[in-house]
Every structure is written in C-alpha cells, then in structure tokens.
Amino acid sequence: MNNQQKVILYFVVFSACYSKFGLANSTDFSQLNEMAQEFGEFYDESAVYAELEDRILPYSNYAEVVLNNAHDSEVFINQVSLGSGTNKAKVVQTNVARNKAAITQSGVNNLAVIEQKEGDNNYAEIKQAGNGHNSYISQYGSDNIAYLRQCKGFDCSQTHHASDISIVQKNDDNFALVVDKGNSSYGIQQDGGDSIVIFSNMNRGIYVKQ
C-alpha cells in the first residue's frame, strides 16, 4: 500500500476514532487568539520558510526544488494564479530516499514549503485554494505522513479566507491530516508514533503538541 492510499485509509479510520475517542491523553491542545504572532514557532524557525516568505518576486507563480542526496524521490508542484500577487512554493529534500512531496495552489499570494530530511518513505502534500494561505510541512525521520488542504469540500474551490497551518513531524511513524475551510490557524508538532486528524470550520487558532 503506498502512502497516498494510506492517507485515504487513515482518513476513514482516524475520523471514526477521533469522533469516538477524541485526542490521545499525551496531546497538548491549546487555543491561541493570536496565532499569526505565534506561527513562527510552529514552522520550526525554518530558514527556508522565512527566506521564501520575505522574497519579493515579479511573477504570478514561483517554485523552487532543492534535492541534496535524494534518491527515488518525487516532487510535484502545480500553481494557478487568478489575480495580482505571487504564489510561492518550495520543496527541499536532504539525505532521503523514496520521499514524495506535492504542492498545489490555485489562488494568489499563497505560500507553501515542504522540507524532508534524514529519512525514507515519507509523504507530504499541501493543497491550498483561495488567497493568502501559508502552509509549512517538515518531516525529519522515516515513514511519516502529512496531508493538508485548507478547502471546503474536496475540490478546493470554495474557500477564499487565509489560514496559517504548519505540521512539524520528527522521528518516525507520524500521521497528521488537516482539512480546513479557511480563516483558521493551526500548529501541529509530532515527535514519533503520533496520529491526529483535524477537520475544521472553527475560525480560530489551535496548537497541538504530541
């Protein structure tokens, strides 16, 4: 079973478990009123994210892919712009094998970064619709799965409200899925063997540490 198939399976399984049991006891679940001010902590002080965020570009879409000692890896970036502004995306893979990354953005002024380091068989996917979304996924280890949408529905066509979402996965065997309608902010940190599902539509900031 590949990682994308696992996402579908985990989506069903963890949705049922989440609705029945809630979060695990080891989960630190906090609500932050000013998530935008705290978001820097959640993208793990990534120099890659910070540099791309600050870069001013004259293009509608801008993408970078950096591969350092990456073997049998796949990177997919697809961007569409519907107005003035720049979509920015970057994927960095370092000392990895059989990793996948996918970034899809459709509106304008969206920012997405995926970093995968020192591990094998990881999968990360960011899909954004609308305008002004910021997303960051970091995977440091092996067999980690992250997913992220910021959409209402599965066609990513019905949200225009900006969100800040980050998933930082360290060590091995982490699973995270976020489906969001927009106008919310999340920071998720996992340190090994952790699983979480967040749907959304709460219009607030949430920080989860496992």
C-alpha positions as CSV (number, residue, x, y, z in Angstrom):
1,M,0.0,0.0,0.0
2,N,1.5,3.3,-1.0
3,N,1.4,6.5,1.2
4,Q,-1.4,8.1,-0.8
5,Q,-3.6,5.0,-0.3
6,K,-2.7,5.1,3.4
7,V,-3.9,8.7,3.6
8,I,-7.3,7.6,2.4
9,L,-7.4,4.7,4.8
10,Y,-6.2,6.7,7.7
11,F,-8.7,9.4,6.9
12,V,-11.6,7.0,7.3
13,V,-10.1,5.1,10.3
14,F,-8.9,8.2,12.3
15,S,-12.1,10.1,11.5
16,A,-14.1,7.3,13.2
17,C,-11.6,7.1,16.1
18,Y,-11.4,10.9,16.5
19,S,-15.2,11.3,16.7
20,K,-15.5,8.5,19.2
21,F,-12.4,8.9,21.4
22,G,-11.1,12.4,20.8
23,L,-7.4,13.1,21.2
24,A,-4.9,10.9,22.9
25,N,-4.0,11.7,26.6
26,S,-0.5,12.7,25.6
27,T,-1.7,15.5,23.3
28,D,-1.2,19.1,24.5
29,F,-4.1,21.0,22.9
30,S,-4.1,24.8,23.1
31,Q,-6.1,27.6,21.6
32,L,-4.3,30.8,20.7
33,N,-6.1,34.0,19.9
34,E,-3.1,35.5,18.1
35,M,-1.9,32.5,16.1
36,A,-0.3,34.7,13.4
37,Q,2.1,36.0,16.1
38,E,2.9,32.5,17.2
39,F,3.2,30.9,13.8
40,G,7.0,31.3,13.6
41,E,7.3,28.8,16.4
42,F,5.3,26.3,14.5
43,Y,7.3,26.4,11.3
44,D,10.3,25.3,13.5
45,E,12.2,28.5,12.8
46,S,12.8,27.3,9.3
47,A,15.3,29.4,7.4
48,V,13.9,28.1,4.1
49,Y,10.4,29.2,5.0
50,A,11.5,32.6,6.3
51,E,13.6,33.3,3.3
52,L,10.8,32.5,0.8
53,E,8.3,34.4,2.8
54,D,10.4,37.6,2.6
55,R,11.3,37.3,-1.0
56,I,9.5,39.8,-3.3
57,L,9.0,38.5,-6.8
58,P,7.6,39.9,-10.1
59,Y,6.0,36.6,-11.0
60,S,2.5,35.2,-10.7
61,N,3.9,31.8,-9.6
62,Y,7.3,30.9,-8.3
63,A,8.6,27.5,-7.3
64,E,11.9,26.0,-6.1
65,V,13.0,22.4,-5.8
66,V,16.3,21.6,-3.9
67,L,17.5,18.0,-3.9
68,N,20.5,17.1,-1.7
69,N,21.4,13.4,-1.8
70,A,17.9,12.5,-2.6
71,H,17.2,9.1,-4.2
72,D,14.0,7.8,-5.8
73,S,12.1,10.9,-4.7
74,E,9.2,12.6,-6.4
75,V,8.2,16.3,-6.3
76,F,5.0,17.7,-7.8
77,I,4.2,21.5,-7.8
78,N,1.2,22.9,-9.6
79,Q,0.2,26.6,-9.2
80,V,-2.6,28.7,-10.8
81,S,-2.9,32.4,-10.3
82,L,-6.2,34.4,-10.6
83,G,-5.1,38.0,-10.0
84,S,-2.2,40.1,-8.9
85,G,0.2,38.6,-6.4
86,T,2.6,35.7,-6.3
87,N,2.2,32.1,-5.3
88,K,5.4,30.8,-3.8
89,A,6.3,27.2,-3.3
90,K,9.5,25.3,-2.3
91,V,10.4,21.7,-1.7
92,V,13.7,20.7,-0.1
93,Q,14.8,17.1,0.3
94,T,18.0,16.3,2.1
95,N,19.6,12.8,2.7
96,V,16.4,11.0,1.8
97,A,15.1,8.1,-0.3
98,R,11.7,7.3,-1.7
99,N,10.1,10.5,-0.4
100,K,7.3,12.2,-2.1
101,A,6.1,15.8,-1.9
102,A,3.2,17.6,-3.6
103,I,2.2,21.3,-3.5
104,T,-1.0,22.5,-5.3
105,Q,-2.1,26.2,-5.1
106,S,-4.8,27.9,-7.1
107,G,-5.4,31.5,-5.8
108,V,-2.9,34.3,-5.3
109,N,-0.4,35.2,-2.5
110,N,-0.2,31.6,-1.3
111,L,2.9,30.3,0.3
112,A,3.8,26.6,0.8
113,V,7.0,24.9,1.9
114,I,7.9,21.2,2.4
115,E,11.1,20.1,4.0
116,Q,12.0,16.4,4.2
117,K,15.3,15.4,5.9
118,E,17.2,12.4,7.0
119,G,14.6,9.7,6.4
120,D,12.9,7.4,4.0
121,N,9.4,6.7,2.8
122,N,7.9,10.0,3.8
123,Y,4.9,11.6,2.1
124,A,3.7,15.2,2.4
125,E,1.1,17.0,0.4
126,I,-0.2,20.6,0.6
127,K,-3.3,21.7,-1.3
128,Q,-4.5,25.3,-1.0
129,A,-7.3,27.3,-2.6
130,G,-8.3,30.9,-2.4
131,N,-5.8,33.6,-1.4
132,G,-3.2,34.3,1.2
133,H,-2.8,30.8,2.7
134,N,0.5,30.0,4.4
135,S,1.5,26.3,4.9
136,Y,4.6,24.5,6.1
137,I,5.3,20.8,6.5
138,S,8.5,19.4,7.9
139,Q,9.4,15.7,8.1
140,Y,12.6,14.7,9.9
141,G,12.7,10.9,10.1
142,S,11.0,8.0,8.2
143,D,7.6,6.7,7.4
144,N,5.8,9.9,8.2
145,I,2.6,11.0,6.5
146,A,1.3,14.6,6.4
147,Y,-1.7,15.9,4.5
148,L,-3.2,19.5,4.4
149,R,-6.0,21.1,2.4
150,Q,-7.4,24.4,3.5
151,C,-10.6,23.7,1.5
152,K,-14.3,23.3,1.8
153,G,-15.0,20.1,0.1
154,F,-12.5,18.0,-1.8
155,D,-12.3,20.1,-5.0
156,C,-10.6,23.0,-3.3
157,S,-12.9,25.5,-4.9
158,Q,-14.9,27.1,-2.2
159,T,-12.6,28.9,0.2
160,H,-11.1,32.4,0.0
161,H,-10.2,33.0,3.6
162,A,-6.5,33.0,4.6
163,S,-5.1,30.4,7.0
164,D,-1.7,29.7,8.5
165,I,-1.1,25.9,9.1
166,S,2.1,24.0,9.9
167,I,2.9,20.4,10.6
168,V,6.3,19.5,12.1
169,Q,7.0,15.8,12.3
170,K,10.1,14.4,13.9
171,N,11.3,10.8,14.3
172,D,9.2,8.1,12.7
173,D,5.7,6.9,12.1
174,N,3.7,10.1,12.5
175,F,0.4,10.8,10.8
176,A,-1.4,14.1,10.5
177,L,-4.3,15.1,8.4
178,V,-5.8,18.7,8.3
179,V,-8.8,19.6,6.3
180,D,-9.8,23.3,6.7
181,K,-12.3,25.7,5.3
182,G,-10.1,28.7,5.8
183,N,-9.8,31.6,8.3
184,S,-8.2,29.4,10.9
185,S,-4.6,28.7,12.0
186,Y,-3.0,25.6,13.3
187,G,0.4,24.5,14.6
188,I,1.0,20.7,14.9
189,Q,4.1,19.2,16.3
190,Q,4.7,15.4,16.5
191,D,7.7,13.6,17.9
192,G,7.2,10.0,16.8
193,G,4.4,7.5,16.6
194,D,1.7,10.1,16.8
195,S,-1.6,10.5,14.9
196,I,-4.1,13.3,14.6
197,V,-7.0,14.3,12.4
198,I,-8.3,17.9,12.4
199,F,-11.3,18.8,10.2
200,S,-12.2,22.5,10.8
201,N,-14.5,25.4,10.4
202,M,-13.9,26.9,13.8
203,N,-12.3,30.3,12.8
204,R,-9.7,30.2,15.5
205,G,-6.1,29.3,16.2
206,I,-5.1,25.9,17.6
207,Y,-1.7,24.5,18.6
208,V,-1.3,20.7,19.1
209,K,1.8,19.1,20.5
210,Q,2.2,15.3,20.8
